[in-house]
Amino acid sequence: MFRFVSRPPRRPASCVLPAAALLLAAQAAAAGCPSAPDHSTPLEGLLSEVQQAGSEAQAREIANRMWEFWADAPDERAQEILNRGMTRRSSFDFLGALEDFDQLIAYCPDYAEGYNQRAFVHYLRRDFAAALRDLDRALELSPRHVAAMSGRALSLYGLSRLEEARVALAEALALNPWLPERYLADPGGPLAPPGAGDMEL
Protein backbone atom coordinates (compact mmCIF):
# COMPACT_ATOMS: atom_id res chain seq x y z
CA MET A 1 0.00 0.00 0.00
CA PHE A 2 2.90 2.29 -0.60
CA ARG A 3 1.96 5.30 -2.67
CA PHE A 4 5.49 6.20 -3.71
CA VAL A 5 6.33 3.41 -6.15
CA SER A 6 7.30 3.73 -9.80
CA ARG A 7 4.90 2.42 -12.44
CA PRO A 8 5.92 -1.10 -13.56
CA PRO A 9 6.75 -1.61 -17.23
CA ARG A 10 3.73 -2.24 -19.45
CA ARG A 11 2.99 -5.93 -19.80
CA PRO A 12 0.97 -7.82 -22.36
CA ALA A 13 -2.70 -8.05 -21.49
CA SER A 14 -2.30 -11.77 -20.81
CA CYS A 15 0.42 -11.17 -18.20
CA VAL A 16 -0.92 -9.93 -14.87
CA LEU A 17 1.17 -9.12 -11.81
CA PRO A 18 0.18 -11.81 -9.29
CA ALA A 19 -1.40 -10.65 -6.06
CA ALA A 20 1.11 -12.87 -4.28
CA ALA A 21 3.94 -10.65 -5.51
CA LEU A 22 2.30 -7.61 -3.96
CA LEU A 23 1.81 -9.50 -0.71
CA LEU A 24 5.46 -10.52 -0.68
CA ALA A 25 6.51 -6.91 -1.22
CA ALA A 26 4.39 -5.79 1.72
CA GLN A 27 5.79 -8.58 3.88
CA ALA A 28 9.32 -7.62 2.92
CA ALA A 29 8.65 -4.03 3.98
CA ALA A 30 7.11 -5.17 7.25
CA ALA A 31 10.11 -7.37 7.98
CA GLY A 32 12.18 -4.24 8.53
CA CYS A 33 9.91 -2.89 11.26
CA PRO A 34 10.76 -3.97 14.81
CA SER A 35 8.10 -4.80 17.37
CA ALA A 36 6.37 -1.84 18.96
CA PRO A 37 7.57 -1.00 22.49
CA ASP A 38 5.56 -2.75 25.20
CA HIS A 39 4.07 0.01 27.35
CA SER A 40 1.24 -2.12 28.76
CA THR A 41 2.39 -1.91 32.38
CA PRO A 42 2.68 1.90 32.63
CA LEU A 43 -0.52 2.30 30.61
CA GLU A 44 -2.39 0.10 33.09
CA GLY A 45 -1.08 2.35 35.84
CA LEU A 46 -2.33 5.44 34.03
CA LEU A 47 -5.75 3.87 33.51
CA SER A 48 -5.94 3.28 37.25
CA GLU A 49 -4.89 6.89 37.86
CA VAL A 50 -7.47 8.37 35.50
CA GLN A 51 -10.24 6.39 37.16
CA GLN A 52 -9.32 8.10 40.43
CA ALA A 53 -8.85 11.58 38.94
CA GLY A 54 -10.56 14.33 40.88
CA SER A 55 -10.98 16.83 38.05
CA GLU A 56 -11.14 17.04 34.28
CA ALA A 57 -7.83 18.92 34.20
CA GLN A 58 -6.12 16.12 36.10
CA ALA A 59 -7.71 13.50 33.84
CA ARG A 60 -6.55 15.40 30.74
CA GLU A 61 -2.97 15.46 32.00
CA ILE A 62 -3.07 11.71 32.57
CA ALA A 63 -4.56 11.15 29.11
CA ASN A 64 -1.72 13.18 27.59
CA ARG A 65 0.74 10.82 29.25
CA MET A 66 -1.12 7.87 27.71
CA TRP A 67 -0.74 9.45 24.28
CA GLU A 68 3.03 9.63 24.76
CA PHE A 69 3.08 5.84 25.04
CA TRP A 70 0.61 5.13 22.23
CA ALA A 71 2.51 7.44 19.87
CA ASP A 72 5.89 5.86 20.65
CA ALA A 73 6.56 4.24 17.27
CA PRO A 74 8.67 1.09 16.78
CA ASP A 75 11.66 2.88 15.25
CA GLU A 76 12.88 6.22 13.95
CA ARG A 77 11.49 5.69 10.46
CA ALA A 78 8.04 4.78 11.77
CA GLN A 79 8.11 7.74 14.16
CA GLU A 80 8.91 10.13 11.33
CA ILE A 81 6.02 8.81 9.22
CA LEU A 82 3.62 8.94 12.19
CA ASN A 83 4.59 12.50 13.10
CA ARG A 84 4.31 13.68 9.51
CA GLY A 85 0.88 12.10 9.13
CA MET A 86 -0.40 13.72 12.31
CA THR A 87 0.97 17.09 11.21
CA ARG A 88 -0.75 16.77 7.84
CA ARG A 89 -4.00 15.79 9.51
CA SER A 90 -3.78 18.79 11.83
CA SER A 91 -3.30 20.96 8.73
CA PHE A 92 -6.44 19.40 7.15
CA ASP A 93 -4.33 17.68 4.48
CA PHE A 94 -6.36 14.51 4.88
CA LEU A 95 -5.22 12.85 1.66
CA GLY A 96 -1.59 13.45 2.56
CA ALA A 97 -2.20 12.09 6.04
CA LEU A 98 -3.83 8.98 4.60
CA GLU A 99 -0.78 8.42 2.39
CA ASP A 100 1.47 8.60 5.44
CA PHE A 101 -0.65 6.28 7.56
CA ASP A 102 -0.96 3.83 4.65
CA GLN A 103 2.82 3.85 4.45
CA LEU A 104 3.17 3.42 8.21
CA ILE A 105 0.78 0.44 8.25
CA ALA A 106 2.55 -1.16 5.29
CA TYR A 107 5.87 -0.79 7.11
CA CYS A 108 4.61 -1.67 10.63
CA PRO A 109 1.41 -3.71 10.24
CA ASP A 110 1.43 -4.73 13.93
CA TYR A 111 1.64 -1.18 15.32
CA ALA A 112 -1.80 -0.21 16.65
CA GLU A 113 -1.37 3.55 16.42
CA GLY A 114 -0.99 3.47 12.66
CA TYR A 115 -4.53 2.10 12.38
CA ASN A 116 -5.89 4.39 15.08
CA GLN A 117 -4.51 7.50 13.38
CA ARG A 118 -5.73 6.42 9.95
CA ALA A 119 -9.15 5.77 11.49
CA PHE A 120 -9.21 9.31 12.83
CA VAL A 121 -8.64 10.68 9.33
CA HIS A 122 -11.39 8.45 7.94
CA TYR A 123 -13.68 9.68 10.72
CA LEU A 124 -12.93 13.33 9.92
CA ARG A 125 -13.80 12.57 6.29
CA ARG A 126 -17.05 10.96 7.53
CA ASP A 127 -16.05 7.56 6.18
CA PHE A 128 -17.24 5.85 9.33
CA ALA A 129 -17.12 2.33 7.88
CA ALA A 130 -13.42 2.67 7.00
CA ALA A 131 -12.73 4.18 10.42
CA LEU A 132 -14.44 1.25 12.11
CA ARG A 133 -12.36 -1.30 10.18
CA ASP A 134 -9.14 0.39 11.26
CA LEU A 135 -10.29 0.78 14.86
CA ASP A 136 -11.20 -2.90 15.06
CA ARG A 137 -7.67 -3.75 13.92
CA ALA A 138 -6.12 -1.26 16.37
CA LEU A 139 -8.03 -2.88 19.21
CA GLU A 140 -6.98 -6.36 18.14
CA LEU A 141 -3.41 -5.17 18.60
CA SER A 142 -4.02 -3.02 21.69
CA PRO A 143 -7.27 -4.11 23.38
CA ARG A 144 -7.23 -1.44 26.11
CA HIS A 145 -6.42 1.51 23.85
CA VAL A 146 -9.17 3.66 25.33
CA ALA A 147 -8.91 6.36 22.64
CA ALA A 148 -9.49 3.74 19.93
CA MET A 149 -12.40 2.40 21.98
CA SER A 150 -14.06 5.82 22.14
CA GLY A 151 -13.35 6.36 18.44
CA ARG A 152 -15.05 3.04 17.73
CA ALA A 153 -18.13 4.21 19.67
CA LEU A 154 -18.23 7.43 17.65
CA SER A 155 -17.86 5.56 14.36
CA LEU A 156 -20.69 3.19 15.25
CA TYR A 157 -22.78 6.22 16.19
CA GLY A 158 -21.96 7.77 12.82
CA LEU A 159 -23.23 4.58 11.17
CA SER A 160 -26.46 4.77 13.24
CA ARG A 161 -25.57 1.48 14.95
CA LEU A 162 -26.73 2.91 18.26
CA GLU A 163 -26.94 -0.20 20.42
CA GLU A 164 -23.39 -1.22 19.49
CA ALA A 165 -22.23 2.37 20.02
CA ARG A 166 -23.74 2.40 23.51
CA VAL A 167 -21.90 -0.76 24.46
CA ALA A 168 -18.61 0.47 22.99
CA LEU A 169 -18.85 3.80 24.78
CA ALA A 170 -19.73 2.14 28.09
CA GLU A 171 -16.64 -0.07 27.77
CA ALA A 172 -14.45 2.97 27.07
CA LEU A 173 -15.93 4.95 29.97
CA ALA A 174 -15.30 2.03 32.31
CA LEU A 175 -11.59 2.56 31.63
CA ASN A 176 -11.65 6.38 31.52
CA PRO A 177 -14.80 8.01 32.92
CA TRP A 178 -13.48 11.46 31.91
CA LEU A 179 -13.52 10.90 28.15
CA PRO A 180 -14.85 13.97 26.27
CA GLU A 181 -17.45 11.71 24.62
CA ARG A 182 -19.05 10.94 27.99
CA TYR A 183 -21.78 13.54 27.41
CA LEU A 184 -23.24 11.26 24.73
CA ALA A 185 -24.20 8.80 27.47
CA ASP A 186 -25.80 11.43 29.75
CA PRO A 187 -29.57 11.10 30.34
CA GLY A 188 -31.27 12.30 27.20
CA GLY A 189 -28.08 11.86 25.19
CA PRO A 190 -28.02 9.83 21.98
CA LEU A 191 -26.03 7.02 23.61
CA ALA A 192 -27.70 7.06 27.02
CA PRO A 193 -28.50 3.63 28.45
CA PRO A 194 -31.96 2.33 27.49
CA GLY A 195 -34.63 3.94 29.62
CA ALA A 196 -32.51 7.04 30.33
CA GLY A 197 -34.11 9.20 27.65
CA ASP A 198 -32.24 7.78 24.67
CA MET A 199 -32.65 9.69 21.43
CA GLU A 200 -32.37 8.27 17.93
CA LEU A 201 -30.47 9.98 15.11
C-alpha positions as CSV (number, residue, x, y, z in Angstrom):
1,M,0.0,0.0,0.0
2,F,2.9,2.3,-0.6
3,R,2.0,5.3,-2.7
4,F,5.5,6.2,-3.7
5,V,6.3,3.4,-6.1
6,S,7.3,3.7,-9.8
7,R,4.9,2.4,-12.4
8,P,5.9,-1.1,-13.6
9,P,6.7,-1.6,-17.2
10,R,3.7,-2.2,-19.4
11,R,3.0,-5.9,-19.8
12,P,1.0,-7.8,-22.4
13,A,-2.7,-8.1,-21.5
14,S,-2.3,-11.8,-20.8
15,C,0.4,-11.2,-18.2
16,V,-0.9,-9.9,-14.9
17,L,1.2,-9.1,-11.8
18,P,0.2,-11.8,-9.3
19,A,-1.4,-10.6,-6.1
20,A,1.1,-12.9,-4.3
21,A,3.9,-10.6,-5.5
22,L,2.3,-7.6,-4.0
23,L,1.8,-9.5,-0.7
24,L,5.5,-10.5,-0.7
25,A,6.5,-6.9,-1.2
26,A,4.4,-5.8,1.7
27,Q,5.8,-8.6,3.9
28,A,9.3,-7.6,2.9
29,A,8.7,-4.0,4.0
30,A,7.1,-5.2,7.2
31,A,10.1,-7.4,8.0
32,G,12.2,-4.2,8.5
33,C,9.9,-2.9,11.3
34,P,10.8,-4.0,14.8
35,S,8.1,-4.8,17.4
36,A,6.4,-1.8,19.0
37,P,7.6,-1.0,22.5
38,D,5.6,-2.7,25.2
39,H,4.1,0.0,27.3
40,S,1.2,-2.1,28.8
41,T,2.4,-1.9,32.4
42,P,2.7,1.9,32.6
43,L,-0.5,2.3,30.6
44,E,-2.4,0.1,33.1
45,G,-1.1,2.4,35.8
46,L,-2.3,5.4,34.0
47,L,-5.8,3.9,33.5
48,S,-5.9,3.3,37.3
49,E,-4.9,6.9,37.9
50,V,-7.5,8.4,35.5
51,Q,-10.2,6.4,37.2
52,Q,-9.3,8.1,40.4
53,A,-8.8,11.6,38.9
54,G,-10.6,14.3,40.9
55,S,-11.0,16.8,38.1
56,E,-11.1,17.0,34.3
57,A,-7.8,18.9,34.2
58,Q,-6.1,16.1,36.1
59,A,-7.7,13.5,33.8
60,R,-6.6,15.4,30.7
61,E,-3.0,15.5,32.0
62,I,-3.1,11.7,32.6
63,A,-4.6,11.1,29.1
64,N,-1.7,13.2,27.6
65,R,0.7,10.8,29.2
66,M,-1.1,7.9,27.7
67,W,-0.7,9.5,24.3
68,E,3.0,9.6,24.8
69,F,3.1,5.8,25.0
70,W,0.6,5.1,22.2
71,A,2.5,7.4,19.9
72,D,5.9,5.9,20.6
73,A,6.6,4.2,17.3
74,P,8.7,1.1,16.8
75,D,11.7,2.9,15.3
76,E,12.9,6.2,14.0
77,R,11.5,5.7,10.5
78,A,8.0,4.8,11.8
79,Q,8.1,7.7,14.2
80,E,8.9,10.1,11.3
81,I,6.0,8.8,9.2
82,L,3.6,8.9,12.2
83,N,4.6,12.5,13.1
84,R,4.3,13.7,9.5
85,G,0.9,12.1,9.1
86,M,-0.4,13.7,12.3
87,T,1.0,17.1,11.2
88,R,-0.8,16.8,7.8
89,R,-4.0,15.8,9.5
90,S,-3.8,18.8,11.8
91,S,-3.3,21.0,8.7
92,F,-6.4,19.4,7.1
93,D,-4.3,17.7,4.5
94,F,-6.4,14.5,4.9
95,L,-5.2,12.8,1.7
96,G,-1.6,13.5,2.6
97,A,-2.2,12.1,6.0
98,L,-3.8,9.0,4.6
99,E,-0.8,8.4,2.4
100,D,1.5,8.6,5.4
101,F,-0.6,6.3,7.6
102,D,-1.0,3.8,4.7
103,Q,2.8,3.8,4.4
104,L,3.2,3.4,8.2
105,I,0.8,0.4,8.2
106,A,2.5,-1.2,5.3
107,Y,5.9,-0.8,7.1
108,C,4.6,-1.7,10.6
109,P,1.4,-3.7,10.2
110,D,1.4,-4.7,13.9
111,Y,1.6,-1.2,15.3
112,A,-1.8,-0.2,16.7
113,E,-1.4,3.6,16.4
114,G,-1.0,3.5,12.7
115,Y,-4.5,2.1,12.4
116,N,-5.9,4.4,15.1
117,Q,-4.5,7.5,13.4
118,R,-5.7,6.4,9.9
119,A,-9.1,5.8,11.5
120,F,-9.2,9.3,12.8
121,V,-8.6,10.7,9.3
122,H,-11.4,8.5,7.9
123,Y,-13.7,9.7,10.7
124,L,-12.9,13.3,9.9
125,R,-13.8,12.6,6.3
126,R,-17.0,11.0,7.5
127,D,-16.0,7.6,6.2
128,F,-17.2,5.8,9.3
129,A,-17.1,2.3,7.9
130,A,-13.4,2.7,7.0
131,A,-12.7,4.2,10.4
132,L,-14.4,1.3,12.1
133,R,-12.4,-1.3,10.2
134,D,-9.1,0.4,11.3
135,L,-10.3,0.8,14.9
136,D,-11.2,-2.9,15.1
137,R,-7.7,-3.8,13.9
138,A,-6.1,-1.3,16.4
139,L,-8.0,-2.9,19.2
140,E,-7.0,-6.4,18.1
141,L,-3.4,-5.2,18.6
142,S,-4.0,-3.0,21.7
143,P,-7.3,-4.1,23.4
144,R,-7.2,-1.4,26.1
145,H,-6.4,1.5,23.8
146,V,-9.2,3.7,25.3
147,A,-8.9,6.4,22.6
148,A,-9.5,3.7,19.9
149,M,-12.4,2.4,22.0
150,S,-14.1,5.8,22.1
151,G,-13.4,6.4,18.4
152,R,-15.1,3.0,17.7
153,A,-18.1,4.2,19.7
154,L,-18.2,7.4,17.6
155,S,-17.9,5.6,14.4
156,L,-20.7,3.2,15.3
157,Y,-22.8,6.2,16.2
158,G,-22.0,7.8,12.8
159,L,-23.2,4.6,11.2
160,S,-26.5,4.8,13.2
161,R,-25.6,1.5,14.9
162,L,-26.7,2.9,18.3
163,E,-26.9,-0.2,20.4
164,E,-23.4,-1.2,19.5
165,A,-22.2,2.4,20.0
166,R,-23.7,2.4,23.5
167,V,-21.9,-0.8,24.5
168,A,-18.6,0.5,23.0
169,L,-18.9,3.8,24.8
170,A,-19.7,2.1,28.1
171,E,-16.6,-0.1,27.8
172,A,-14.5,3.0,27.1
173,L,-15.9,5.0,30.0
174,A,-15.3,2.0,32.3
175,L,-11.6,2.6,31.6
176,N,-11.7,6.4,31.5
177,P,-14.8,8.0,32.9
178,W,-13.5,11.5,31.9
179,L,-13.5,10.9,28.1
180,P,-14.8,14.0,26.3
181,E,-17.5,11.7,24.6
182,R,-19.1,10.9,28.0
183,Y,-21.8,13.5,27.4
184,L,-23.2,11.3,24.7
185,A,-24.2,8.8,27.5
186,D,-25.8,11.4,29.7
187,P,-29.6,11.1,30.3
188,G,-31.3,12.3,27.2
189,G,-28.1,11.9,25.2
190,P,-28.0,9.8,22.0
191,L,-26.0,7.0,23.6
192,A,-27.7,7.1,27.0
193,P,-28.5,3.6,28.4
194,P,-32.0,2.3,27.5
195,G,-34.6,3.9,29.6
196,A,-32.5,7.0,30.3
197,G,-34.1,9.2,27.7
198,D,-32.2,7.8,24.7
199,M,-32.6,9.7,21.4
200,E,-32.4,8.3,17.9
201,L,-30.5,10.0,15.1
